[in-house]
Structures are given as C-alpha cells and as structure tokens.
C-alpha cells in the first residue's frame, strides 16, 4: 500500500515509463536557470518567462524535436536556493532517482512561471544538474533506449554567490569535473549570460564553458534550439563538433555577445 505524502513533501513526479515514447533516440535537455533577486532588474525575469513559454511552443511544433527531446529545469534562487522542476511542478531541492525523473517529453513540457528572489547558488545547481543528467542516462540505458549527448544550458547573470549573497568562486571546484565530462563527451554545457553585466561575469561563463559561452541580448532560446537541433542530427565525430562550435560562434556574433565592460 502506498504511503500518503505528508503536506510538506514535494510531489512525486510521474515515472518515466508513464510517458509514451516512440523509438526515437532521446535528446535530454536540462535548463539550469538563474532566478536570483538580481534578475528583477530590467524586468529580466519577465523576459525569461516569456521566452520559455514561446520556446516551449516552438519545441512542440517541431515534429522531429518533439519526438526526441526530453526537457528538465533546475532553478537557483528563491527561498529554497535550488528547485528542481518537472514541467511546471516544483519537486523541491533534490531530484528523485529513476524511474521518477524531472525530465518531460518535449510535447508535454509546460514551463514553470518563475519569480526572482534569493541568492545565486550556481555551484550547487550545476552539481545537481550533472547528477540529474547522469541518473537519466543510466535509466535510459537500463530501459534499452539510446540517446544523443545531453545538453545542459546554464542561464545566469554571471554573479555566483554564497548563501549570504557574497560573490563566490565555489563553482571553480567543479571545473576539473566539467573538463573531464567534456573530454568524455558526457554532456555539452552552454553558459549564457543575461541581465545586468557584472565585472568578471564573462570570466565566469568562459571558465564554465570554454567553447560555448556568450553574453547575449535577450533570451535566445529559439537560436539555441536551432543549435541543439543540429546536435541531434549531427554525427558524434570530431568534425561534427567543430561544425557545432561554428554554429554557436555565429550565434554569438549575431546576438551581440561581447566582453564585459571594465
């Protein structure tokens, strides 16, 4: 008999096997989104919500991607510091193990409505993102399903902080693991800067994702979706990776990615 959840417990997400899948190779896409207080400036959080809703619609309308892409969201900010989402449902600060997962098939993905509050615990959110992706890949393998290299897209204002809101370099503890993951092709990491530019923000993005970092005007999920679509269709060889890097470089030039003012 299943125990009745207590009122203060996060809802249990729908198991992966509850979704209907075809034989398409899976493309896990995890959005790791900064929702700290600083994004209230210039109405950035409102722009993010608008872009997420539009992006979700575009994703569902793309027949090829909607059949293959699985989406999960992790936010860092708010009173709890970290929140894992399954679509628009908050699951709390941790993600349950397989078969319960925050990933949702693209055609069922409904983005949460985000609110800006709290500090920027980037290091914790990114560590959790890596754990969620690793668990999901293991679950897919256990079910006999294949997948493309997962994509993790970090969207932040480039000012990671500790619990007191002070600038923190704690994310640097993750850099060796990120470089190993890059070499072993465990996932591809994007670091996208938005909102108010802080001194040193470009360095944070570059350290996180040497090949795929940019400070972009607005919230270019449509352009990123195009790049990820290419990733899903490309081979896994070195030539395809070089081509993918060129696509991202063109995205940076078109959207005005540049250096942070001194």
Phi and psi in degrees as GROMACS dihedral restraints (atoms count N, CA, C in turn):
[ dihedral_restraints ]
;  ai    aj    ak    al  type     phi  dphi    fc
    3     4     5     6     1   -78.7    20    10
    4     5     6     7     1   132.3    20    10
    6     7     8     9     1   -69.5    20    10
    7     8     9    10     1   146.3    20    10
    9    10    11    12     1   -79.0    20    10
   10    11    12    13     1   125.0    20    10
   12    13    14    15     1   -59.9    20    10
   13    14    15    16     1   142.5    20    10
   15    16    17    18     1   -75.9    20    10
   16    17    18    19     1   156.5    20    10
   18    19    20    21     1   -58.6    20    10
   19    20    21    22     1   -30.8    20    10
   21    22    23    24     1   -91.4    20    10
   22    23    24    25     1     5.9    20    10
   24    25    26    27     1   -90.7    20    10
   25    26    27    28     1   143.5    20    10
   27    28    29    30     1   -68.1    20    10
   28    29    30    31     1   146.5    20    10
   30    31    32    33     1   -64.5    20    10
   31    32    33    34     1   145.6    20    10
   33    34    35    36     1   -79.9    20    10
   34    35    36    37     1   126.9    20    10
   36    37    38    39     1   -68.8    20    10
   37    38    39    40     1   158.7    20    10
   39    40    41    42     1   -65.2    20    10
   40    41    42    43     1   133.3    20    10
   42    43    44    45     1   -61.8    20    10
   43    44    45    46     1   150.1    20    10
   45    46    47    48     1   -54.4    20    10
   46    47    48    49     1   -41.7    20    10
   48    49    50    51     1   -68.4    20    10
   49    50    51    52     1    -8.8    20    10
   51    52    53    54     1   -78.1    20    10
   52    53    54    55     1   -14.4    20    10
   54    55    56    57     1   -86.5    20    10
   55    56    57    58     1   155.4    20    10
   57    58    59    60     1   -99.3    20    10
   58    59    60    61     1   121.3    20    10
   60    61    62    63     1  -120.1    20    10
   61    62    63    64     1   150.9    20    10
   63    64    65    66     1   -95.5    20    10
   64    65    66    67     1  -164.8    20    10
   66    67    68    69     1   -87.3    20    10
   67    68    69    70     1     9.8    20    10
   69    70    71    72     1   -62.2    20    10
   70    71    72    73     1   143.8    20    10
   72    73    74    75     1   -67.5    20    10
   73    74    75    76     1   132.8    20    10
   75    76    77    78     1   -77.3    20    10
   76    77    78    79     1   146.3    20    10
   78    79    80    81     1  -125.8    20    10
   79    80    81    82     1    92.3    20    10
   81    82    83    84     1   -70.1    20    10
   82    83    84    85     1   131.5    20    10
   84    85    86    87     1  -129.3    20    10
   85    86    87    88     1   116.6    20    10
   87    88    89    90     1  -113.3    20    10
   88    89    90    91     1   123.6    20    10
   90    91    92    93     1   -96.6    20    10
   91    92    93    94     1   121.0    20    10
   93    94    95    96     1  -110.5    20    10
   94    95    96    97     1   101.3    20    10
   96    97    98    99     1  -111.7    20    10
   97    98    99   100     1   131.0    20    10
   99   100   101   102     1   -75.6    20    10
  100   101   102   103     1   120.7    20    10
  102   103   104   105     1  -125.6    20    10
  103   104   105   106     1    34.9    20    10
  105   106   107   108     1   -78.0    20    10
  106   107   108   109     1   170.3    20    10
  108   109   110   111     1   -55.4    20    10
  109   110   111   112     1   -34.3    20    10
  111   112   113   114     1   -60.7    20    10
  112   113   114   115     1   -21.2    20    10
  114   115   116   117     1   -79.9    20    10
  115   116   117   118     1     0.1    20    10
  117   118   119   120     1   -75.9    20    10
  118   119   120   121     1   -20.7    20    10
  120   121   122   123     1   -70.4    20    10
  121   122   123   124     1   140.9    20    10
  123   124   125   126     1    59.7    20    10
  124   125   126   127     1    20.8    20    10
  126   127   128   129     1    57.3    20    10
  127   128   129   130     1    34.0    20    10
  129   130   131   132     1   -63.9    20    10
  130   131   132   133     1   -36.8    20    10
  132   133   134   135     1   -68.2    20    10
  133   134   135   136     1   -34.2    20    10
  135   136   137   138     1   -65.7    20    10
  136   137   138   139     1   -40.8    20    10
  138   139   140   141     1   -63.6    20    10
  139   140   141   142     1   -38.2    20    10
  141   142   143   144     1   -64.5    20    10
  142   143   144   145     1   -44.4    20    10
  144   145   146   147     1   -61.5    20    10
  145   146   147   148     1   -42.1    20    10
  147   148   149   150     1   -63.1    20    10
  148   149   150   151     1   -44.3    20    10
  150   151   152   153     1   -65.7    20    10
  151   152   153   154     1   -39.5    20    10
  153   154   155   156     1   -62.1    20    10
  154   155   156   157     1   -43.8    20    10
  156   157   158   159     1   -63.7    20    10
  157   158   159   160     1   -44.5    20    10
  159   160   161   162     1   -65.2    20    10
  160   161   162   163     1   -41.1    20    10
  162   163   164   165     1   -64.2    20    10
  163   164   165   166     1   -41.0    20    10
  165   166   167   168     1   -62.0    20    10
  166   167   168   169     1   -38.9    20    10
  168   169   170   171     1   -65.5    20    10
  169   170   171   172     1   -43.5    20    10
  171   172   173   174     1   -63.7    20    10
  172   173   174   175     1   -38.5    20    10
  174   175   176   177     1   -63.6    20    10
  175   176   177   178     1   -43.7    20    10
  177   178   179   180     1   -67.4    20    10
  178   179   180   181     1   -29.5    20    10
  180   181   182   183     1   -79.4    20    10
  181   182   183   184     1   -17.3    20    10
  183   184   185   186     1   -85.5    20    10
  184   185   186   187     1   106.1    20    10
  186   187   188   189     1   -59.7    20    10
  187   188   189   190     1   -41.1    20    10
  189   190   191   192     1   -66.9    20    10
  190   191   192   193     1   -44.9    20    10
  192   193   194   195     1   -72.8    20    10
  193   194   195   196     1   -39.6    20    10
  195   196   197   198     1   -64.2    20    10
  196   197   198   199     1   -21.9    20    10
  198   199   200   201     1   -84.0    20    10
  199   200   201   202     1   -15.0    20    10
  201   202   203   204     1  -121.9    20    10
  202   203   204   205     1   -30.7    20    10
  204   205   206   207     1   -80.5    20    10
  205   206   207   208     1   136.7    20    10
  207   208   209   210     1  -117.2    20    10
  208   209   210   211     1   132.7    20    10
  210   211   212   213     1  -117.4    20    10
  211   212   213   214     1   137.2    20    10
  213   214   215   216     1  -134.5    20    10
  214   215   216   217     1   155.8    20    10
  216   217   218   219     1  -131.8    20    10
  217   218   219   220     1   134.9    20    10
  219   220   221   222     1  -126.6    20    10
  220   221   222   223     1   129.2    20    10
  222   223   224   225     1  -112.4    20    10
  223   224   225   226     1   146.9    20    10
  225   226   227   228     1  -125.7    20    10
  226   227   228   229     1   117.3    20    10
  228   229   230   231     1   148.1    20    10
  229   230   231   232     1  -175.7    20    10
  231   232   233   234     1    80.7    20    10
  232   233   234   235     1   176.6    20    10
  234   235   236   237     1   -67.9    20    10
  235   236   237   238     1   -26.0    20    10
  237   238   239   240     1   -91.6    20    10
  238   239   240   241     1    -7.8    20    10
  240   241   242   243     1    85.1    20    10
  241   242   243   244     1   -55.3    20    10
  243   244   245   246     1  -131.5    20    10
  244   245   246   247     1   136.8    20    10
  246   247   248   249     1  -135.4    20    10
  247   248   249   250     1   129.1    20    10
  249   250   251   252     1   -97.3    20    10
  250   251   252   253     1   136.8    20    10
  252   253   254   255     1  -121.0    20    10
  253   254   255   256     1   141.9    20    10
  255   256   257   258     1  -110.8    20    10
  256   257   258   259     1    98.9    20    10
  258   259   260   261     1    63.2    20    10
  259   260   261   262     1  -125.6    20    10
  261   262   263   264     1   -93.6    20    10
  262   263   264   265     1     6.4    20    10
  264   265   266   267     1   -98.5    20    10
  265   266   267   268     1   119.6    20    10
  267   268   269   270     1   -75.5    20    10
  268   269   270   271     1   134.4    20    10
  270   271   272   273     1  -105.7    20    10
  271   272   273   274     1    -4.6    20    10
  273   274   275   276     1   104.3    20    10
  274   275   276   277     1  -163.8    20    10
  276   277   278   279     1   -88.1    20    10
  277   278   279   280     1    -4.1    20    10
  279   280   281   282     1  -133.2    20    10
  280   281   282   283     1   158.9    20    10
  282   283   284   285     1  -107.9    20    10
  283   284   285   286     1   127.5    20    10
  285   286   287   288     1   -65.2    20    10
  286   287   288   289     1   155.0    20    10
  288   289   290   291     1   -76.6    20    10
  289   290   291   292     1   164.5    20    10
  291   292   293   294     1   -52.0    20    10
  292   293   294   295     1   141.1    20    10
  294   295   296   297     1   -86.5    20    10
  295   296   297   298     1    -0.9    20    10
  297   298   299   300     1   -83.0    20    10
  298   299   300   301     1   126.8    20    10
  300   301   302   303     1  -147.6    20    10
  301   302   303   304     1   151.0    20    10
  303   304   305   306     1   -75.7    20    10
  304   305   306   307     1   -10.2    20    10
  306   307   308   309     1   -72.7    20    10
  307   308   309   310     1   138.4    20    10
  309   310   311   312     1  -127.7    20    10
  310   311   312   313     1   136.8    20    10
  312   313   314   315     1   -57.6    20    10
  313   314   315   316     1   142.9    20    10
  315   316   317   318     1   -53.9    20    10
  316   317   318   319     1   -38.3    20    10
  318   319   320   321     1   -72.6    20    10
  319   320   321   322     1   -11.0    20    10
  321   322   323   324     1  -109.9    20    10
  322   323   324   325     1    -1.8    20    10
  324   325   326   327     1   -73.0    20    10
  325   326   327   328     1   124.9    20    10
  327   328   329   330     1  -123.9    20    10
  328   329   330   331     1   116.8    20    10
  330   331   332   333     1   -69.4    20    10
  331   332   333   334     1   150.6    20    10
  333   334   335   336     1   -73.1    20    10
  334   335   336   337     1   158.7    20    10
  336   337   338   339     1   -91.8    20    10
  337   338   339   340     1   114.7    20    10
  339   340   341   342     1   -94.1    20    10
  340   341   342   343     1   148.4    20    10
  342   343   344   345     1  -128.0    20    10
  343   344   345   346     1   138.7    20    10
  345   346   347   348     1   -87.8    20    10
  346   347   348   349     1   124.9    20    10
  348   349   350   351     1  -169.7    20    10
  349   350   351   352     1   148.9    20    10
  351   352   353   354     1    87.5    20    10
  352   353   354   355     1  -167.3    20    10
  354   355   356   357     1  -100.6    20    10
  355   356   357   358     1   175.1    20    10
  357   358   359   360     1  -108.8    20    10
  358   359   360   361     1    82.5    20    10
  360   361   362   363     1   -85.8    20    10
  361   362   363   364     1    65.5    20    10
  363   364   365   366     1   -60.1    20    10
  364   365   366   367     1   -43.2    20    10
  366   367   368   369     1   -62.8    20    10
  367   368   369   370     1   -42.6    20    10
  369   370   371   372     1   -68.4    20    10
  370   371   372   373     1   -40.3    20    10
  372   373   374   375     1   -65.1    20    10
  373   374   375   376     1   -41.5    20    10
  375   376   377   378     1   -70.2    20    10
  376   377   378   379     1   -37.9    20    10
  378   379   380   381     1   -62.0    20    10
  379   380   381   382     1   -43.2    20    10
  381   382   383   384     1   -64.5    20    10
  382   383   384   385     1   -39.1    20    10
  384   385   386   387     1   -59.6    20    10
  385   386   387   388     1   -42.8    20    10
  387   388   389   390     1   -64.0    20    10
  388   389   390   391     1   -39.2    20    10
  390   391   392   393     1   -66.6    20    10
  391   392   393   394     1   -41.7    20    10
  393   394   395   396     1   -63.5    20    10
  394   395   396   397     1   -42.8    20    10
  396   397   398   399     1   -65.1    20    10
  397   398   399   400     1   -43.9    20    10
  399   400   401   402     1   -61.7    20    10
  400   401   402   403     1   -41.9    20    10
  402   403   404   405     1   -66.2    20    10
  403   404   405   406     1   -38.5    20    10
  405   406   407   408     1   -66.4    20    10
  406   407   408   409     1   -43.4    20    10
  408   409   410   411     1   -60.5    20    10
  409   410   411   412     1   -42.8    20    10
  411   412   413   414     1   -62.4    20    10
  412   413   414   415     1   -39.4    20    10
  414   415   416   417     1   -66.4    20    10
  415   416   417   418     1   -40.5    20    10
  417   418   419   420     1   -61.6    20    10
  418   419   420   421     1   -43.6    20    10
  420   421   422   423     1   -62.5    20    10
  421   422   423   424     1   -39.8    20    10
  423   424   425   426     1   -63.7    20    10
  424   425   426   427     1   -29.7    20    10
  426   427   428   429     1   -89.4    20    10
  427   428   429   430     1     2.5    20    10
  429   430   431   432     1    76.2    20    10
  430   431   432   433     1    19.8    20    10
  432   433   434   435     1   -98.8    20    10
  433   434   435   436     1   144.4    20    10
  435   436   437   438     1  -100.2    20    10
  436   437   438   439     1   164.1    20    10
  438   439   440   441     1  -152.4    20    10
  439   440   441   442     1   153.2    20    10
  441   442   443   444     1   -80.6    20    10
  442   443   444   445     1   168.5    20    10
  444   445   446   447     1   -60.5    20    10
  445   446   447   448     1   126.0    20    10
  447   448   449   450     1   -61.8    20    10
  448   449   450   451     1   151.7    20    10
  450   451   452   453     1  -112.6    20    10
  451   452   453   454     1   130.7    20    10
  453   454   455   456     1  -116.7    20    10
  454   455   456   457     1   120.7    20    10
  456   457   458   459     1  -112.6    20    10
  457   458   459   460     1   110.5    20    10
  459   460   461   462     1   -93.8    20    10
  460   461   462   463     1   123.5    20    10
  462   463   464   465     1  -115.8    20    10
  463   464   465   466     1   118.5    20    10
  465   466   467   468     1  -152.9    20    10
  466   467   468   469     1   164.4    20    10
  468   469   470   471     1   -88.4    20    10
  469   470   471   472     1     5.6    20    10
  471   472   473   474     1    75.2    20    10
  472   473   474   475     1    21.5    20    10
  474   475   476   477     1  -125.6    20    10
  475   476   477   478     1    74.0    20    10
  477   478   479   480     1   -66.2    20    10
  478   479   480   481     1   144.0    20    10
  480   481   482   483     1  -136.3    20    10
  481   482   483   484     1   170.5    20    10
  483   484   485   486     1   -92.3    20    10
  484   485   486   487     1  -170.8    20    10
  486   487   488   489     1   -68.7    20    10
  487   488   489   490     1   -17.0    20    10
  489   490   491   492     1   -94.4    20    10
  490   491   492   493     1     1.9    20    10
  492   493   494   495     1    85.6    20    10
  493   494   495   496     1     7.9    20    10
  495   496   497   498     1   -86.5    20    10
  496   497   498   499     1   144.6    20    10
  498   499   500   501     1   -54.3    20    10
  499   500   501   502     1   136.2    20    10
  501   502   503   504     1  -134.5    20    10
  502   503   504   505     1   138.2    20    10
  504   505   506   507     1   -97.2    20    10
  505   506   507   508     1    20.0    20    10
  507   508   509   510     1   -60.0    20    10
  508   509   510   511     1   -26.0    20    10
  510   511   512   513     1   -61.6    20    10
  511   512   513   514     1   -24.0    20    10
  513   514   515   516     1   -65.2    20    10
  514   515   516   517     1   -21.9    20    10
  516   517   518   519     1   -64.0    20    10
  517   518   519   520     1   -23.0    20    10
  519   520   521   522     1   -86.4    20    10
  520   521   522   523     1   -13.4    20    10
  522   523   524   525     1   -60.3    20    10
  523   524   525   526     1   -43.9    20    10
  525   526   527   528     1   -58.8    20    10
  526   527   528   529     1   -39.8    20    10
  528   529   530   531     1   -67.7    20    10
  529   530   531   532     1   -37.9    20    10
  531   532   533   534     1   -64.2    20    10
  532   533   534   535     1   -40.3    20    10
  534   535   536   537     1   -66.8    20    10
  535   536   537   538     1   -38.8    20    10
  537   538   539   540     1   -64.5    20    10
  538   539   540   541     1   -43.0    20    10
  540   541   542   543     1   -61.7    20    10
  541   542   543   544     1   -36.5    20    10
  543   544   545   546     1   -64.8    20    10
  544   545   546   547     1   -46.2    20    10
  546   547   548   549     1   -63.9    20    10
  547   548   549   550     1   -37.7    20    10
  549   550   551   552     1   -88.8    20    10
  550   551   552   553     1     1.3    20    10
  552   553   554   555     1    58.6    20    10
  553   554   555   556     1    38.3    20    10
  555   556   557   558     1   -74.0    20    10
  556   557   558   559     1   -33.1    20    10
  558   559   560   561     1  -163.7    20    10
  559   560   561   562     1   167.1    20    10
  561   562   563   564     1  -112.6    20    10
  562   563   564   565     1   129.8    20    10
  564   565   566   567     1  -109.1    20    10
  565   566   567   568     1   128.3    20    10
  567   568   569   570     1  -105.4    20    10
  568   569   570   571     1   141.6    20    10
  570   571   572   573     1  -125.2    20    10
  571   572   573   574     1   110.9    20    10
  573   574   575   576     1  -114.9    20    10
  574   575   576   577     1   124.2    20    10
  576   577   578   579     1   -93.4    20    10
  577   578   579   580     1   135.5    20    10
  579   580   581   582     1  -140.5    20    10
  580   581   582   583     1   169.1    20    10
  582   583   584   585     1    76.7    20    10
  583   584   585   586     1  -154.3    20    10
  585   586   587   588     1   -69.8    20    10
  586   587   588   589     1   130.7    20    10
  588   589   590   591     1   -81.9    20    10
  589   590   591   592     1   126.8    20    10
  591   592   593   594     1  -102.6    20    10
  592   593   594   595     1   150.6    20    10
  594   595   596   597     1   -60.0    20    10
  595   596   597   598     1   130.2    20    10
  597   598   599   600     1    91.6    20    10
  598   599   600   601     1    -6.3    20    10
  600   601   602   603     1   -64.5    20    10
  601   602   603   604     1   -41.0    20    10
  603   604   605   606     1   -61.6    20    10
  604   605   606   607     1   -36.1    20    10
  606   607   608   609     1   -64.6    20    10
  607   608   609   610     1   -39.9    20    10
  609   610   611   612     1   -60.4    20    10
  610   611   612   613     1   -47.3    20    10
  612   613   614   615     1   -62.9    20    10
  613   614   615   616     1   -43.3    20    10
  615   616   617   618     1   -65.6    20    10
  616   617   618   619     1   -37.9    20    10
  618   619   620   621     1   -66.7    20    10
  619   620   621   622     1   -38.5    20    10
  621   622   623   624     1   -69.3    20    10
  622   623   624   625     1   -44.9    20    10
  624   625   626   627     1  -138.3    20    10
  625   626   627   628     1    83.5    20    10
  627   628   629   630     1   -54.8    20    10
  628   629   630   631     1   -35.2    20    10
  630   631   632   633     1   -92.3    20    10
  631   632   633   634     1   -26.3    20    10
  633   634   635   636     1  -130.7    20    10
  634   635   636   637     1    67.4    20    10
  636   637   638   639     1  -129.9    20    10
  637   638   639   640     1   147.8    20    10
  639   640   641   642     1  -166.2    20    10
  640   641   642   643     1   146.9    20    10
  642   643   644   645     1   -99.6    20    10
  643   644   645   646     1   114.8    20    10
  645   646   647   648     1  -117.7    20    10
  646   647   648   649     1   141.2    20    10
  648   649   650   651     1   -74.6    20    10
  649   650   651   652     1   129.8    20    10
  651   652   653   654     1    77.6    20    10
  652   653   654   655     1  -160.0    20    10
  654   655   656   657     1  -125.0    20    10
  655   656   657   658     1    90.4    20    10
  657   658   659   660     1   -84.2    20    10
  658   659   660   661     1    54.0    20    10
  660   661   662   663     1   -66.5    20    10
  661   662   663   664     1   -28.8    20    10
  663   664   665   666     1   -63.1    20    10
  664   665   666   667     1   -44.7    20    10
  666   667   668   669     1   -66.6    20    10
  667   668   669   670     1   -41.6    20    10
  669   670   671   672     1   -63.9    20    10
  670   671   672   673     1   -36.4    20    10
  672   673   674   675     1   -60.2    20    10
  673   674   675   676     1   -40.7    20    10
  675   676   677   678     1   -61.0    20    10
  676   677   678   679     1   -43.0    20    10
  678   679   680   681     1   -64.0    20    10
  679   680   681   682     1   -40.8    20    10
  681   682   683   684     1   -71.1    20    10
  682   683   684   685     1   -31.1    20    10
  684   685   686   687     1   -61.9    20    10
  685   686   687   688     1   -42.2    20    10
  687   688   689   690     1   -62.4    20    10
  688   689   690   691     1   -39.8    20    10
  690   691   692   693     1   -60.6    20    10
  691   692   693   694     1   -38.6    20    10
  693   694   695   696     1   -67.9    20    10
  694   695   696   697     1   -28.1    20    10
  696   697   698   699     1   -96.6    20    10
  697   698   699   700     1   -16.1    20    10
  699   700   701   702     1   -79.2    20    10
  700   701   702   703     1   158.8    20    10
  702   703   704   705     1   -75.1    20    10
  703   704   705   706     1   171.0    20    10
  705   706   707   708     1   -95.7    20    10
  706   707   708   709     1    14.8    20    10
  708   709   710   711     1   -80.6    20    10
  709   710   711   712     1   171.2    20    10
  711   712   713   714     1   -62.7    20    10
  712   713   714   715     1   -36.3    20    10
  714   715   716   717     1   -62.7    20    10
  715   716   717   718     1   -39.6    20    10
  717   718   719   720     1   -65.1    20    10
  718   719   720   721     1   -38.1    20    10
  720   721   722   723     1   -63.8    20    10
  721   722   723   724     1   -42.0    20    10
  723   724   725   726     1   -62.7    20    10
  724   725   726   727     1   -39.4    20    10
  726   727   728   729     1   -65.8    20    10
  727   728   729   730     1   -39.0    20    10
  729   730   731   732     1   -64.4    20    10
  730   731   732   733     1   -40.0    20    10
  732   733   734   735     1   -62.2    20    10
  733   734   735   736     1   -36.6    20    10
  735   736   737   738     1   -67.9    20    10
  736   737   738   739     1   -37.5    20    10
  738   739   740   741     1   -60.9    20    10
  739   740   741   742     1   -43.8    20    10
  741   742   743   744     1   -68.2    20    10
  742   743   744   745     1   -36.2    20    10
  744   745   746   747     1   -62.9    20    10
  745   746   747   748     1   -40.6    20    10
  747   748   749   750     1   -65.9    20    10
  748   749   750   751     1   -37.4    20    10
  750   751   752   753     1   -60.2    20    10
  751   752   753   754     1   -44.0    20    10
  753   754   755   756     1   -61.5    20    10
  754   755   756   757     1   -44.3    20    10
  756   757   758   759     1   -66.8    20    10
  757   758   759   760     1   -38.6    20    10
  759   760   761   762     1   -71.6    20    10
  760   761   762   763     1   -33.9    20    10
  762   763   764   765     1   -96.0    20    10
  763   764   765   766     1     3.6    20    10
  765   766   767   768     1    82.4    20    10
  766   767   768   769     1    26.7    20    10
  768   769   770   771     1   -64.4    20    10
  769   770   771   772     1   135.4    20    10
  771   772   773   774     1  -154.6    20    10
  772   773   774   775     1  -169.6    20    10
  774   775   776   777     1   -82.1    20    10
  775   776   777   778     1   151.9    20    10
  777   778   779   780     1   -75.1    20    10
  778   779   780   781     1   132.9    20    10
  780   781   782   783     1   -59.4    20    10
  781   782   783   784     1   146.2    20    10
